[in-house]
Amino acid sequence: MFDKNKDELHKIKICMGSSCFARGNQKNLDLIELFIQDHKLNAEIELIGSRCENRCSNGPNIEIDGKLHNHIDSGSLIDLLNNLFLSNNFQNSK
């Protein structure tokens, strides 16, 4: 099996600034890592952390493939990940 070029990977960028981290991104990071592992998506998704994005009042913030998602809690995160990465459209694009 070959590794995808980094440009072909889906990118999840999670804000690790102190406000977002304290408001839920610590838990969200664990959920994302578990989701990637459970669904064997390591070769499809690049998970990166970022410093404060200066959007603290809307946090916790997570960006997926360039689209910013605000006020992300664990329930909305699981729904978002399921819709984006377990849908038929994603499965057919592999």
C-alpha positions as a Markdown table, in Angstrom:
| # | Residue | x | y | z |
|---|---|---|---|---|
| 1 | Met | 0.0 | 0.0 | 0.0 |
| 2 | Phe | 1.3 | 3.4 | -0.9 |
| 3 | Asp | 1.0 | 6.6 | 1.2 |
| 4 | Lys | -1.0 | 9.4 | -0.3 |
| 5 | Asn | 0.6 | 12.7 | -1.1 |
| 6 | Lys | 0.0 | 15.2 | 1.7 |
| 7 | Asp | -1.9 | 17.4 | -0.7 |
| 8 | Glu | -4.4 | 14.6 | -1.2 |
| 9 | Leu | -5.2 | 14.1 | 2.5 |
| 10 | His | -8.2 | 15.5 | 4.2 |
| 11 | Lys | -6.9 | 18.0 | 6.8 |
| 12 | Ile | -8.4 | 18.5 | 10.3 |
| 13 | Lys | -6.8 | 21.4 | 12.1 |
| 14 | Ile | -7.8 | 21.7 | 15.8 |
| 15 | Cys | -7.1 | 24.9 | 17.7 |
| 16 | Met | -5.0 | 24.2 | 20.7 |
| 17 | Gly | -5.0 | 27.7 | 22.1 |
| 18 | Ser | -5.7 | 27.9 | 25.8 |
| 19 | Ser | -9.4 | 29.1 | 25.4 |
| 20 | Cys | -10.4 | 26.4 | 22.9 |
| 21 | Phe | -8.4 | 23.7 | 24.7 |
| 22 | Ala | -10.1 | 24.5 | 28.0 |
| 23 | Arg | -13.5 | 24.8 | 26.4 |
| 24 | Gly | -13.5 | 21.4 | 24.9 |
| 25 | Asn | -10.8 | 20.8 | 22.3 |
| 26 | Gln | -8.8 | 18.7 | 24.7 |
| 27 | Lys | -11.7 | 16.2 | 24.6 |
| 28 | Asn | -12.3 | 16.8 | 20.9 |
| 29 | Leu | -8.7 | 15.9 | 20.1 |
| 30 | Asp | -9.1 | 12.6 | 21.9 |
| 31 | Leu | -12.4 | 12.0 | 20.0 |
| 32 | Ile | -10.9 | 12.8 | 16.6 |
| 33 | Glu | -7.9 | 10.5 | 17.2 |
| 34 | Leu | -10.2 | 7.7 | 18.3 |
| 35 | Phe | -12.5 | 8.2 | 15.3 |
| 36 | Ile | -9.5 | 8.1 | 12.9 |
| 37 | Gln | -8.2 | 4.9 | 14.6 |
| 38 | Asp | -11.5 | 3.1 | 14.8 |
| 39 | His | -12.4 | 3.7 | 11.2 |
| 40 | Lys | -8.8 | 3.1 | 9.9 |
| 41 | Leu | -8.6 | 6.5 | 8.3 |
| 42 | Asn | -4.9 | 7.2 | 9.2 |
| 43 | Ala | -4.0 | 7.1 | 5.5 |
| 44 | Glu | -6.8 | 9.5 | 4.6 |
| 45 | Ile | -6.7 | 12.3 | 7.2 |
| 46 | Glu | -3.9 | 14.5 | 8.4 |
| 47 | Leu | -4.6 | 15.8 | 12.0 |
| 48 | Ile | -2.7 | 19.0 | 12.9 |
| 49 | Gly | -2.9 | 21.3 | 15.9 |
| 50 | Ser | -2.6 | 25.0 | 15.7 |
| 51 | Arg | -1.9 | 27.8 | 18.0 |
| 52 | Cys | -4.6 | 30.3 | 18.8 |
| 53 | Glu | -6.5 | 31.4 | 15.7 |
| 54 | Asn | -7.9 | 34.5 | 17.4 |
| 55 | Arg | -11.4 | 33.3 | 17.2 |
| 56 | Cys | -11.7 | 32.5 | 20.9 |
| 57 | Ser | -15.3 | 33.8 | 21.4 |
| 58 | Asn | -16.5 | 31.3 | 18.8 |
| 59 | Gly | -14.6 | 28.3 | 20.2 |
| 60 | Pro | -13.8 | 25.6 | 20.5 |
| 61 | Asn | -12.8 | 25.8 | 16.8 |
| 62 | Ile | -12.0 | 23.0 | 14.4 |
| 63 | Glu | -11.2 | 23.5 | 10.7 |
| 64 | Ile | -11.8 | 20.6 | 8.3 |
| 65 | Asp | -10.6 | 20.8 | 4.7 |
| 66 | Gly | -10.4 | 24.6 | 5.0 |
| 67 | Lys | -13.9 | 25.0 | 6.5 |
| 68 | Leu | -14.1 | 26.5 | 10.0 |
| 69 | His | -16.5 | 24.9 | 12.5 |
| 70 | Asn | -17.3 | 26.9 | 15.6 |
| 71 | His | -18.7 | 26.0 | 19.1 |
| 72 | Ile | -17.8 | 22.3 | 18.5 |
| 73 | Asp | -18.9 | 20.0 | 21.3 |
| 74 | Ser | -18.4 | 16.2 | 21.4 |
| 75 | Gly | -21.9 | 15.5 | 20.0 |
| 76 | Ser | -21.6 | 17.9 | 17.1 |
| 77 | Leu | -18.1 | 16.7 | 16.4 |
| 78 | Ile | -19.1 | 13.0 | 16.1 |
| 79 | Asp | -22.0 | 14.0 | 13.8 |
| 80 | Leu | -19.7 | 16.1 | 11.7 |
| 81 | Leu | -17.0 | 13.4 | 11.4 |
| 82 | Asn | -19.6 | 10.7 | 10.5 |
| 83 | Asn | -21.2 | 13.0 | 7.9 |
| 84 | Leu | -17.9 | 13.9 | 6.3 |
| 85 | Phe | -15.9 | 10.7 | 6.5 |
| 86 | Leu | -18.4 | 7.8 | 6.7 |
| 87 | Ser | -20.8 | 9.0 | 4.0 |
| 88 | Asn | -21.2 | 7.2 | 0.7 |
| 89 | Asn | -19.6 | 10.2 | -1.1 |
| 90 | Phe | -16.4 | 9.9 | 1.0 |
| 91 | Gln | -16.3 | 6.1 | 0.7 |
| 92 | Asn | -16.7 | 6.3 | -3.1 |
| 93 | Ser | -14.0 | 8.9 | -3.4 |
| 94 | Lys | -11.3 | 6.6 | -2.0 |
